[in-house]
Every structure is written in structure tokens, then in C-alpha cells.
């Protein structure tokens, strides 16, 4: 509907230009929004205000000209009004809204799907935590954001691949190997002074103990330089497998796991930097190799190879993104922690130096999670191992509550996650509130069939005009806007829009149910209302599926 209104306004503006009522104007993108105040119409556009400067006319006069030339060949508009400084408010006929119910019945699980992406190849890279320890709740938030963005893009017609980048070639991995080696020696009786740079979690002791069980003390007397690489490999593999299990239980799987080591095979990073040096992007100054990122909007140039010959993380990232593009992806989405904000300009510079448009790389920052228990902050420290892991959260609140709560705010906003609220079976717990709406509808439909012998109606057998209560029209309009919500969330890469939408839909439904009987002595009204709630259940289930959250039939 929103797109239809945009097209009608665009045609009206073009007609006004042809009639020389507006003069020559450069028609912008037509913005159509749903007003916060329902009295201001079903849709509103500020097109007149945007055109006012070009047309050199009063915006209210422009709005009136557009209003007078607004053709409605499908007869969907009930009325229009001009409001405020020149907003054009549009009211849709009730029978048009009611036809949405038939469309939902026809589409069922495909309601909300579209071909917006037209099969465009997209890669979403997320989590990508160093395999140096279990995933904590910060990783968990990034995991569900990436997973739901993937589901969103797939729903609107993109061909999407999910990838986990394994950072397995840096100093952190060496520190991991050393940590396990020291715990190994400690468990075999040696007194160890544990360095601050090493990892202290119990999982390190568990890995060391596992090595002793399988291979005994064969590494106890060997030279540290020879054994660290072995312990690094064992630890990295073990931790990565645990990460995969935790993610799977969180409902997150990946199409690809890409090892950083792959970039260095056959001198891949060096060869790419040599090529970029010939292009003039990379240069040498005082035995250090620099990338000229400032030429692409970065605040300064960045080191890609240090004086000692060691490449930086940035060098590997340029090579990694070149690898992504070489695999045919037309758009790349990286999901990072908020502490990477300053890193974004250099990577955009890097892909532009590779010959790609900046807009081909989207970067989403995920802010920190403040974990609470009954309103009291839970302390976390990755180095000491005293942090709350994804596994602990899953065991305490479950997959559905964890995923939904992580999506309750914009990803670039701090999030308070209260474990106690996430476990409550009450209206305070948003996922319970939404899931209960679906379960309640399923219960009503079972009751209609089993206790009243009612066959669930199809659209051709109902009279939609009977659905004229204010809450009924609100529910129908909300459902009609579901495809717009999904498309908007996909375009903006903002999955929290779905939880906002579900909260509103569930709230209106619960309020409606508390005021109105679905099953009554009026057979026609009962049929119409049963069909209405069946449509609501379809929308709830479709949206929850995108979130990776169950739509239970009983609670």
C-alpha cells in the first residue's frame, strides 16, 4: 500500500509539472510515512515541503495542487487532507484494508516475502570471535543481529551467505597456546607464575587436562618454542568446536568458516600489497609500508607492514575483503563490536583502492550488553574468566528469550538484558507476551473446532465488513503494513524493527481479545473474527520465524 501511495503522488507531481502548475522541479524520492497520530491519516507525505524551495511556492499551495491532481484509478483513497505547513494526509478506504485478509490467506508463510533483492549475492560476516575462549553475551548479541539480518535479506529476495572469520594467525593465538601449556605443566606438578597476558578461564585448565588424559606428560620437558604451536592448534580447535555448538544451540549456523591463515598461503597478502604499491595506494616510508587511506576519507594513512616485516591486521583485512569480492559477492556486510568505530574509514578506503564502491561494504556496529539480574549489574571480565558466557545465558533463559531480548534495541544502542525478566511468564517479558499471543490464538481456534464444532472459515465464506470495531481495523492495518516493515528493516539492516512491530501487534491483539468475544452466538461475526485471528497468527509466525524464535501453539 505504501508503495502504491508513493506511485500515485509521483504521478500527481509529474502531471502538475506537465501542466506547468509547479514549474521545473527535480522530483526527489517520495517519502510516505505512517503518521504517529491516526487522526492524520493512514499515510502522510512531506513532498510539498521538499518541493517548495524549487517551485518557489508556499508548501500548502503545492500540497493543494498535488491534491487536486491526485488520480486514484484503483479507487483506494477515501479522502485526503492538507495539514500543518503542507503535509499531505491520505486516508484509505476500509474495504481496501479488509482485502488484506484475503491476501494473507493466499500467501500464508510467504506473506511478507518479496523480490526486492532480485537474487543479488550478499555475504554477511559476523561473530568472528577469536577462538581463545567461550562466546560471551557481547558475541551473542552480534550473532543474533547477523543471523536475523541474513533471514531478513533472504526473505526479501537476496542470495545470502553467512561467514565466520577465524582469527587464527595472531599473537592472541600464541598467548592461548602458552596459557594451555602453562596449565599443562601446572597440572603435572610444576609451580607456575601465570603471566597477565595469558588466559585464566577454567576452560584453559580443561583443555590442558584433556591433553594429559590423552597423551600424558610427553610435552612436559620439551622446549617451549616447539610445544606452543602444538598447544595453540589443540586449544584453538577445541574452543572453535565449543563455539560452534553454542551457536548451533542459539539457532545460529554458518555457511562458511574462513581461516585467516588462508590469506597468507602462497604469500597472498604480500602479493596483494605489492599490487597495491604499483597502483600507488601502498608506499614505503622509513622501512614501514603504509596504505594511503587518507586519500579516501580516512583521517590519516595506516600501516600495513611494520618495520620488522610483520603485516598488520589491516593488511589481512584488505586481503580478506578482496577474497570476498573475488567470490562474486556484490554486497558485503560486516558486523563488528562498537569498539571498531574508528576502524571503519580505513576499511572503506581499502575496498575503494581495490576498485569497489564504498557502498558495497556495509558495516554494522553492535553496542555492549549490560547484563542484569533483578536490576543489579553482573560483573564480567574476559581475562579473568569471570564473564557470563552465551552458554550460561542459554541454560538460564533459553534460546527464544535470549534471541528476542538481544533484538529489543537498535544494534548501535546499549542494551540492558535482565535475566530475571527474561525468565518471567508475564507481560513484563516481551518474548512471552508475543508468543502468548500466538498460543492464545491457537487455543481459541482449537476451542472453536473441538468444543463448538466450528470449521475454521476461509475468506470467501466471511463478511469482512463485520470487522469494523476500532481495534479490528487497527489489527488489519498493522497486518497490512507487515510487508512494509520487513522491507524497511531489510533496507536499513535494522532487525529491531521486527520486535517493535511484534510488540505492537501482540499488544493490540491482547487488548482486543480482552474486550471482544471471538466465539459468540452470532455465527457470521464469529466466522469473521476467527478468520481475523487466524491471519494474525500467520503474521506472528512469519515474523517470529525471521527472528529465529518459536511460535508455540500451547503455553
PyMOL commands that set and color helices and strands:
alter all, ss='L'
color gray80, all
select helices_A, chain A and resi 2-18+38-40+47-55+59-68+94-98+100-110+137-155+171-187+202-215+224-249+261-279+293-296+313-326+338-353+358-360+390-397+399-406+419-423+430-450+459-461+464-466+470-480+482-492+496-515+523-547
alter helices_A, ss='H'
color red, helices_A
select strands_A, chain A and resi 32-33+43-45+77-83+87-92+121-125+159-166+256-259+282-285+288-291+302-305+331-337+361-366+369-373+376-377+415-418
alter strands_A, ss='S'
color yellow, strands_A
deselect
rebuild
show_as cartoon
